[in-house]
Amino acid sequence: SFYVAKTKVFSIDAKTGTIDNLTSMLTKRGDVAAVHYNHGNIDAAYIIGGFNEANNFCAPLTTVERYNFGSDSWTESSSDQINLCSARVDKASVVLSLILIS
């Protein structure tokens, strides 16, 4: 099979099985890490790193995209803006004590 990075995003309601299309990510990505952060006035998903065809799938992306559930919109941060030490791909991420760790 042929590997294809995507921008398409959808949500699945685990209770009802309903699938909803969300606004597409800004950058095509595959093999990403993802985490949900919900505290205070922040309800967001962070999509971290990944690969795409821009570099022939040879080097991980150094960016993170943040999805805002309230506005159905994406913003992108460079790795130095969020203190990501190096590019990431196919890694686990978690929120512990209100800190995103990847």
Buried (B, 14 or more C-beta within 10 A) or exposed (E): EEEEBEBEBEEEEEEEEEEEEBBEBBBBBBBBBBBEBEEEEEEBBBBBBBBBEEEEBEEBBBBBBBBBBEEEEBEEBEBEEBEBEEBBBEEEBEBEEEEBEB
